[in-house]
Structure formats: structure tokens, C-alpha cells
Amino acid sequence: MYRPSPTAGLAPANVEDQITGADSGPDGRSTDRTVVILGAGIAGLSAAYELERLGVPVEVLEGSRRIGGRVYTFRFGDSEDSPFAELGAMRIPAGHSNTLRYIAELGLTEELRSFHSLLADRNAFLRTDDSYVRLHDAASRLTTEIRDGLSHNGYRPETLMFGAWLTLVVDAIAPPDQRQDLRQDLRTRLLDSAERLNLMPFVRDGGTAFDLHGLFSAHPSLREGCHNPLRGFLDDILLETSTELFRLRGGMEQLARRLAWRVQGPIRRQHEVVGIESRPDEVLLHLRVGGRHVVRRCGEVLCTLPFSVLRELRLTGFSDDKMQIINDMQYVPATKVALHCREAFWRREGINGGASSSGGRVRQTYYSPTDGDPARGAVLLASYSVGEDAELLGRMSTATRYAAILADLASMHPQLLRPGMVLNAKSMVWGQFPWSRGGCSVQWGMDAAAAEEQRQLAQLPQGRLFFAGEHCSSRPAWIDGAIESALDAVSRMVLQMPIRVPELAT
Ligand SMILES: Cc1cc2nc3c(=O)[nH]c(=O)nc-3n(C[C@H](O)[C@H](O)[C@H](O)COP(=O)(O)OP(=O)(O)OC[C@H]3O[C@@H](n4cnc5c(N)ncnc54)[C@H](O)[C@@H]3O)c2cc1C
């Protein structure tokens, strides 16, 4: 894999023959109207698209060989209908209006399909301590477990059912410390709070399922019964297991590709940013291009690099506050392991989609839909984990990681061990990926005011250097946040531009 080079060895900024870029006027101030955008993920591409719509020329510099960043559809094969795994973003919540508006504008509405999450297919599995059960039997199993862990036995069945369902989704998705916190929260506060509410409207399927989304929407104060960081992650967990989710048939990467097609200005890949100097009237970019060090003088620059990457670069001219937020922003690791299987064997077991709560090192297993030719096989997103679980898998060699996932999953799905069943595998350890150095930014443990303060600081410009990316938004860790941040940054840039933007001038 191509890796970005270390930041050492930056050429001095005053080496004129290495400086390319903006023209300058008699006062030395740049007169080049081109906005240089760093990063061709969704934030960078959205900003390029929006700026050009306002008549502002753009140039996008992307360090890696691909565009899309953390939207990454990996195909097992060369053909467009080869089975694929979503190694990054895979679902779009129905309330994510920025993302859905882009999907409509980019002509992708017809590709929207329902995304079947955990709990969608009740034939999928829940791993228990000693075995596994189908999700339709999970409630009784988990209810018994919760009752056994309590000092008294007086809760109503629906209260225990609430505890069981919350345990199911938190166990599947959250990292280990949050799973433990939940058990304590249930004993100390949550079950007592729930016991005081009328829960019957949220009991589903004759008492074998529970509508957590409905309950937390109707009684938001119930969240207070959870300790942080679980409280901070709870909304995402509920969203991820919602029934109102979409995916893009043919792969999420279409969103990035369609955006890139709309952008007229150049999108230059393998242009790695290794340093940024923010000066009062210009921005100097230090780039590594084709093994050469290039210094580029720019007028306006929009940086969409994750702060987890930015803090490894040489940065000068940044305020102390800005440096602090760049250094302190919390990123959670995420790891996915996908298996290319000869066939969608899980269908024979009555599983038509959705996900299993697989426990152990695997955590979540998604039964991906087959959009292409079934003769080319099917993809099992065998493992999706975050936090320490993701780090644990990330530390293993690739071969050991596949062996570990296969060993853990085979007790639930012995078909995986049949000769010729697994044709190929691909994993993505976002915490170690040089172009992200983390899964996503998170605001766990922060109250709303602290999260907003962080957002303001993250997007605070430094002279003519502006910032966007999911980490600069009110919806971190979602595509919708990346687009929101791009729209915000474009508005701010346009307001400060020395040259009038044609459309705004009319
Ligand atoms: C495992 C996982 C699952 C997710 N699931 C979902 C989901 O289901 N739904 C959803 O909406 N969101 C999901 N997300 C979040 C979503 O993918 C991100 O919020 C969004 O894609 C971030 O976009 P961005 O443009 O801010 O950052 P990025 O996509 O990271 O873009 C930054 C770009 O900068 C480039 N770059 C980095 N370093 C340099 C450098 N030194 N020089 C030049 N270029 C550089 C990168 O290569 C990249 O292209 C998920 C993320 C992960 C990791």
C-alpha cells in the first residue's frame, strides 16, 4: 500500500524556484481566485461543487490514489457488477437532508434502497456466553440475564424488555467500556426510570421486540440514566439501528464519483500535503508530488483533512486555540472485515439481510445485499467494530485477522469453513489508514454546549485558510456532517472573498 511520507525535510518556504501557484498584485497579495481544496472526500468534493456553482474556480488536491475518502466501496472484481463491500459509510438515515438532497441533485434517487440494519431480520443471530440464539428468541434470553443480575425482581416485564433490547444494540455496536457501563446504568438508574413510564406503546411483536427509538424520542430525559460516554454515543446507536435507513444500490462511492464528475476544476490525486503555513495574506502549502517536494503559494485554501492527519503535519501560523483543538480532537478507531463468498449461504438459513450481534472479536456481521450478478458471489461484512475492539483487530497481521474472524464466526456459520466458500477477503483498519488515522471524530462525554464550542473552534479559519470535514460539523461521523461543514465553509469563504462572486453580485 502506498503510504504518505513523514513530514520531515520540508523545504524552506522562501525557495522561490520551488514555489508555484497564485499570482500576486503590486501589494504582494494573491489575486488568483482559485480556491485550493485539500482532500477529495465528501467534504472537499461538496465544497468544490458548491464553490463552482457560485462561479469560483477550484482545484482539489488529494493525497491518495482514490477519491471518496471514508466513503469506500471495494469491489471483489473488475466489473461494475462485481460484489462489493462498503468499507466506510454504508447507510443514510432518512433525516439526513443534506445527503438526500445531493443524492437527488446527482441523479441517484433511483438507486436508493432500504438499508437493513441490526434487528431488521429476526432470523439473524445474537451471540450469547456459551452459544447463540436467533434474534426472535433474544428478548427472553436477555431478559432472564438481566433479571438474574438484579438484587430484586420487581420490575414489570415491559421494563425488563426495554433493558434487554437496549443491551442487545449496545452490546453489538458500542466498545467494551460502554457495554459495561450500560449494565451498571441499568441496575442503578435506567430500569427505575423506565419503570415509571408507560412502556406498553413501545412493546412490539407480542412482547418479543421493543421500539427503542420511539421510547427515547417520546422520553428524551431517559438518556440521563446513561453515563457518558455511552450517553454521547446513544443517539448514533439508535440511528444505526433505525428502520428508516437507506443505502445506494451499486455502492455509496457513486456519491463521491458523481460529485467529482460535476466538478470542472482539476482533482489532482497523489498530491500529498505535508505542511501548511498560514500567513496573513496567503497560505503556503508544502506538497509531496511524484517524490518531489513542492511549495505552493495560494490565496484561499479549504482544508478538509481529518485533524487526526493534520496534527501529524508541520503547521505554522496557527493560533494556540486552533492547535489545541487539532491536537485534542478525539477519533474513534473502526475496523471492517469483508468476505467474498461463493454464494449468499445465509439465505438458506432464512437470513435475508440485516445483521447479527456476533460478539467476541467480530461484534457485528452484516448480510450485504447482492446488487450485481449472483453468479459472481456475495459479500458478507463479517465484522464491523469500533473502539478497542477495532484496535485489537487492527493490531493483528492481515492473515491473523482473517483467521480470527473466521474462527469466531464459524460456530454461528459453519458453512464458512466449507472448501471454496470463502473466495477472497478484504479488511480496512481505519485507525491505521494513513489518510484518516482514525474512524471518525466523536464528541463522547461532551454536553451540547461543549460540542458546539468544539465545532466552532474546529471550523475557525486561520487567515485565508478555512476548514471543513465531518469533524467541523454538528453531525460528526456522518456524511451529512461532511456536507454540512462544506456548506458552512463555502458561505464563510464567499463572505470574506476579496473578489465579488458573480452570482452573489447579481
Ligand atoms: C467505518 C466507517 C463507517 C461509517 N459509516 C457511515 C454511514 O453508514 N453513514 C454515514 O453517513 N457516514 C458514515 N461514516 C462517516 C463518513 O464516512 C464520514 O463522515 C465522511 O465520509 C467524512 O468525509 P470527509 O470529507 O470529512 O473526510 P474524508 O472522507 O476522510 O476525506 C478526507 C480526504 O483527505 C485525504 N487526505 C488525507 N490526508 C491527506 C494529505 N496529507 N494530503 C492530501 N489529502 C489527504 C483523504 O485521502 C480523503 O480523501 C462512516 C465512517 C467510517 C470510517
The ligand as a MOL file (V3000), in Angstrom:
LIG
                    3D

  0  0  0     0  0            999 V3000
M  V30 BEGIN CTAB
M  V30 COUNTS 53 58 0 0 0
M  V30 BEGIN ATOM
M  V30 1 C -16.1590 2.5290 9.2100 0
M  V30 2 C -16.9800 3.7520 8.9450 0
M  V30 3 C -18.3420 3.6490 8.7890 0
M  V30 4 C -19.1250 4.7670 8.5220 0
M  V30 5 N -20.4620 4.6230 8.3140 0
M  V30 6 C -21.1790 5.6910 7.9250 0
M  V30 7 C -22.5110 5.5180 7.4920 0
M  V30 8 O -23.0370 4.4090 7.4790 0
M  V30 9 N -23.2100 6.6210 7.0980 0
M  V30 10 C -22.6330 7.8710 7.0610 0
M  V30 11 O -23.3100 8.8390 6.6850 0
M  V30 12 N -21.3550 8.0490 7.4400 0
M  V30 13 C -20.6180 7.0030 7.8510 0
M  V30 14 N -19.3110 7.1580 8.1690 0
M  V30 15 C -18.7510 8.5090 8.2250 0
M  V30 16 C -18.4470 9.1130 6.8460 0
M  V30 17 O -17.7980 8.1510 6.0530 0
M  V30 18 C -17.5650 10.3370 7.0540 0
M  V30 19 O -18.1790 11.2160 7.9840 0
M  V30 20 C -17.3280 11.1280 5.7770 0
M  V30 21 O -17.0870 10.3060 4.6640 0
M  V30 22 C -16.1380 12.0550 6.0250 0
M  V30 23 O -15.9090 12.8610 4.9050 0
M  V30 24 P -14.7640 13.9700 4.9580 0
M  V30 25 O -14.6920 14.5640 3.6070 0
M  V30 26 O -14.9840 14.8340 6.1300 0
M  V30 27 O -13.4160 13.1620 5.2900 0
M  V30 28 P -12.6480 12.0680 4.4120 0
M  V30 29 O -13.6110 11.2300 3.6800 0
M  V30 30 O -11.7030 11.3990 5.3140 0
M  V30 31 O -11.8630 12.9590 3.3500 0
M  V30 32 C -10.5730 13.4890 3.5970 0
M  V30 33 C -9.7330 13.3080 2.3340 0
M  V30 34 O -8.4420 13.8640 2.5720 0
M  V30 35 C -7.4660 12.9950 2.0210 0
M  V30 36 N -6.1880 13.2130 2.7220 0
M  V30 37 C -5.8490 12.7820 3.9600 0
M  V30 38 N -4.6020 13.1690 4.2480 0
M  V30 39 C -4.1370 13.8880 3.1950 0
M  V30 40 C -2.9220 14.5760 2.9120 0
M  V30 41 N -1.8990 14.5890 3.7800 0
M  V30 42 N -2.8080 15.2230 1.7250 0
M  V30 43 C -3.8440 15.2350 0.8370 0
M  V30 44 N -5.0020 14.5730 1.0350 0
M  V30 45 C -5.1550 13.9140 2.2140 0
M  V30 46 C -8.0400 11.6130 2.2500 0
M  V30 47 O -7.4430 10.6580 1.4080 0
M  V30 48 C -9.5150 11.8470 1.9670 0
M  V30 49 O -9.8200 11.6370 0.6140 0
M  V30 50 C -18.5070 6.0420 8.4330 0
M  V30 51 C -17.1180 6.1660 8.5840 0
M  V30 52 C -16.3560 5.0350 8.8280 0
M  V30 53 C -14.8640 5.1650 8.9540 0
M  V30 END ATOM
M  V30 BEGIN BOND
M  V30 1 1 1 2
M  V30 2 1 2 3
M  V30 3 2 2 52
M  V30 4 2 3 4
M  V30 5 1 4 5
M  V30 6 1 4 50
M  V30 7 2 5 6
M  V30 8 1 6 7
M  V30 9 1 6 13
M  V30 10 2 7 8
M  V30 11 1 7 9
M  V30 12 1 9 10
M  V30 13 2 10 11
M  V30 14 1 10 12
M  V30 15 2 12 13
M  V30 16 1 13 14
M  V30 17 1 14 15
M  V30 18 1 14 50
M  V30 19 1 15 16
M  V30 20 1 16 17
M  V30 21 1 16 18
M  V30 22 1 18 19
M  V30 23 1 18 20
M  V30 24 1 20 21
M  V30 25 1 20 22
M  V30 26 1 22 23
M  V30 27 1 23 24
M  V30 28 2 24 25
M  V30 29 1 24 26
M  V30 30 1 24 27
M  V30 31 1 27 28
M  V30 32 2 28 29
M  V30 33 1 28 30
M  V30 34 1 28 31
M  V30 35 1 31 32
M  V30 36 1 32 33
M  V30 37 1 33 34
M  V30 38 1 33 48
M  V30 39 1 34 35
M  V30 40 1 35 36
M  V30 41 1 35 46
M  V30 42 1 36 37
M  V30 43 1 36 45
M  V30 44 2 37 38
M  V30 45 1 38 39
M  V30 46 1 39 40
M  V30 47 2 39 45
M  V30 48 1 40 41
M  V30 49 2 40 42
M  V30 50 1 42 43
M  V30 51 2 43 44
M  V30 52 1 44 45
M  V30 53 1 46 47
M  V30 54 1 46 48
M  V30 55 1 48 49
M  V30 56 2 50 51
M  V30 57 1 51 52
M  V30 58 1 52 53
M  V30 END BOND
M  V30 END CTAB
M  END
